[in-house]
Amino acid sequence: MKYRIRLDTLTDVNKFVKIATGYPGRITLTDGDNFTVNGKSLLGAMYTMEWDQVYCESDKEIYHLIKDFVDEE
């Protein structure tokens, strides 16, 4: 599954990583083109704050976990 998300503040990043680390499957964050980082990595998630777009990809449906971060626009 792939969702466009927003991680605008360090609080957002911390909340997202806390949720991601509690999930047993694979979660990655990508800009859609060049960069991919582990979604369970605090440092990796902080790095995404520099990207224009951030997508969360997972091996299973996790919308119910990350719905607060999904960019619906």
Backbone as JSON, one array per atom type, in Angstrom:
{
  "sequence": "MKYRIRLDTLTDVNKFVKIATGYPGRITLTDGDNFTVNGKSLLGAMYTMEWDQVYCESDKEIYHLIKDFVDEE",
  "N": [[0.84, -1.17, 0.0], [0.42, 2.28, -0.66], [0.71, 5.58, 0.42], [0.42, 9.09, 0.29], [1.94, 11.19, 2.58], [2.23, 13.56, 5.31], [4.8, 14.9, 7.15], [5.41, 17.25, 9.06], [6.45, 18.4, 11.38], [8.76, 17.89, 14.14], [7.4, 16.61, 16.14], [5.39, 15.31, 14.69], [7.02, 13.51, 13.27], [8.12, 11.97, 15.38], [5.76, 10.79, 16.44], [4.88, 9.34, 14.19], [7.03, 7.51, 13.79], [6.93, 6.1, 16.19], [4.46, 4.79, 15.9], [5.05, 3.29, 13.59], [7.17, 1.62, 14.44], [5.83, -0.07, 16.11], [4.49, -1.68, 14.41], [4.57, -4.85, 12.91], [5.36, -5.41, 10.27], [6.94, -4.4, 7.1], [7.78, -1.01, 6.61], [8.31, 1.74, 4.62], [9.62, 4.96, 3.72], [9.39, 7.18, 1.06], [10.42, 9.43, -1.56], [9.27, 9.1, -3.91], [10.8, 9.07, -6.2], [13.78, 9.16, -6.03], [14.8, 8.65, -3.4], [14.69, 6.47, -0.58], [13.82, 5.5, 2.67], [13.97, 3.74, 5.8], [10.94, 3.45, 7.42], [10.75, 3.08, 10.1], [12.84, 4.26, 11.26], [14.05, 6.84, 13.17], [15.93, 8.82, 12.47], [15.9, 8.53, 9.66], [13.21, 9.22, 9.1], [13.24, 11.87, 9.94], [14.87, 12.95, 8.0], [13.18, 12.99, 5.81], [11.74, 15.31, 6.06], [12.86, 17.24, 4.53], [12.09, 16.74, 1.96], [10.02, 17.31, -0.94], [7.73, 15.8, -1.41], [6.32, 13.1, 0.4], [5.96, 9.67, 0.64], [4.39, 6.9, 2.13], [5.06, 3.54, 2.22], [3.96, 0.21, 2.53], [3.91, -3.32, 3.36], [1.44, -4.31, 3.92], [-2.0, -3.32, 4.48], [-2.17, -0.28, 6.15], [-3.55, 1.99, 6.68], [-5.35, 2.63, 8.76], [-3.62, 2.98, 10.87], [-1.95, 5.13, 10.18], [-3.57, 7.24, 9.44], [-3.82, 9.87, 10.41], [-1.69, 11.17, 9.33], [-1.92, 11.06, 6.61], [-2.04, 12.69, 3.53], [-4.68, 14.06, 2.13], [-5.13, 15.66, -0.06]],
  "CA": [[0.0, 0.0, 0.0], [1.2, 3.51, -0.75], [-0.04, 6.78, 0.76], [1.16, 10.34, 0.45], [1.79, 11.63, 3.96], [2.89, 14.8, 5.71], [5.54, 14.91, 8.41], [5.81, 18.65, 9.05], [7.15, 18.81, 12.61], [9.44, 16.8, 14.84], [6.36, 15.88, 16.86], [4.81, 14.4, 13.7], [8.01, 12.46, 13.0], [8.17, 11.09, 16.55], [4.52, 10.02, 16.51], [4.88, 8.39, 13.09], [8.02, 6.45, 14.04], [6.4, 5.28, 17.29], [3.44, 3.92, 15.3], [5.71, 2.38, 12.64], [7.96, 0.61, 15.14], [4.91, -1.02, 16.7], [3.94, -2.51, 13.33], [5.54, -5.92, 12.66], [5.75, -5.52, 8.86], [7.86, -3.44, 6.49], [7.29, 0.32, 6.3], [9.35, 2.61, 4.08], [9.24, 6.3, 3.3], [10.05, 7.48, -0.2], [10.01, 10.67, -2.22], [8.64, 8.68, -5.15], [11.74, 9.03, -7.3], [15.2, 8.88, -5.79], [15.2, 8.31, -2.04], [13.86, 5.6, 0.24], [14.37, 5.27, 3.99], [13.19, 2.88, 6.68], [9.92, 4.21, 8.13], [10.88, 2.85, 11.54], [14.06, 4.95, 11.65], [13.84, 8.24, 13.54], [16.8, 9.65, 11.64], [15.39, 8.47, 8.3], [11.97, 10.0, 9.02], [13.61, 13.28, 10.04], [15.43, 13.3, 6.7], [12.09, 13.22, 4.85], [11.21, 16.66, 6.22], [13.48, 18.05, 3.47], [11.54, 16.34, 0.67], [8.79, 17.99, -1.38], [6.64, 14.85, -1.24], [6.68, 11.9, 1.16], [5.01, 8.56, 0.52], [4.59, 5.77, 3.03], [4.76, 2.27, 1.57], [3.99, -0.92, 3.46], [3.57, -4.6, 2.76], [0.03, -4.58, 4.2], [-2.83, -2.13, 4.68], [-1.92, 0.35, 7.45], [-4.22, 3.29, 6.71], [-5.93, 2.86, 10.09], [-2.54, 3.37, 11.78], [-1.31, 6.38, 9.77], [-4.57, 8.13, 8.85], [-3.61, 11.24, 10.84], [-0.58, 11.73, 8.54], [-2.22, 10.93, 5.18], [-2.37, 13.94, 2.85], [-5.85, 13.75, 1.31], [-5.23, 16.59, -1.19]],
  "C": [[0.89, 1.24, 0.0], [0.3, 4.7, -0.51], [0.9, 7.97, 0.81], [0.88, 10.85, 1.85], [2.49, 12.96, 4.16], [3.53, 14.59, 7.08], [6.16, 16.3, 8.52], [6.64, 19.08, 10.26], [7.87, 17.61, 13.21], [8.45, 15.98, 15.66], [5.68, 14.88, 15.93], [5.75, 13.22, 13.45], [8.06, 11.48, 14.16], [6.93, 10.21, 16.66], [4.49, 8.95, 15.41], [5.82, 7.22, 13.36], [7.55, 5.54, 15.18], [5.34, 4.31, 16.77], [4.1, 2.86, 14.42], [6.49, 1.29, 13.36], [7.08, -0.42, 15.83], [4.28, -1.97, 15.68], [4.96, -3.58, 12.96], [6.03, -6.03, 11.21], [6.71, -4.44, 8.42], [7.14, -2.12, 6.23], [8.47, 1.13, 5.79], [8.75, 3.96, 3.73], [10.04, 6.62, 2.05], [9.58, 8.82, -0.74], [9.34, 10.37, -3.56], [9.58, 8.53, -6.32], [13.11, 8.47, -6.93], [15.53, 8.29, -4.43], [14.18, 7.41, -1.36], [14.57, 5.38, 1.57], [13.44, 4.35, 4.78], [12.22, 3.75, 7.47], [9.97, 4.04, 9.63], [12.12, 3.54, 12.12], [13.76, 6.42, 11.96], [14.68, 9.16, 12.67], [16.31, 9.68, 10.19], [14.13, 9.31, 8.14], [12.25, 11.5, 9.14], [14.14, 13.78, 8.7], [14.33, 13.64, 5.69], [11.49, 14.62, 4.97], [11.77, 17.62, 5.17], [12.87, 17.78, 2.1], [10.28, 17.14, 0.36], [7.57, 17.11, -1.16], [7.16, 13.65, -0.46], [5.57, 10.88, 1.0], [5.4, 7.48, 1.51], [4.17, 4.51, 2.27], [4.88, 1.16, 2.61], [3.56, -2.19, 2.74], [2.11, -4.98, 2.97], [-0.7, -3.26, 4.4], [-2.6, -1.56, 6.08], [-2.61, 1.71, 7.57], [-4.75, 3.6, 8.11], [-4.88, 3.3, 11.11], [-2.01, 4.77, 11.47], [-2.28, 7.43, 9.25], [-4.38, 9.59, 9.24], [-2.52, 11.95, 10.01], [-0.87, 11.74, 7.04], [-2.66, 12.3, 4.65], [-3.47, 13.64, 1.84], [-5.97, 14.64, 0.08], [-4.75, 15.98, -2.47]]
}
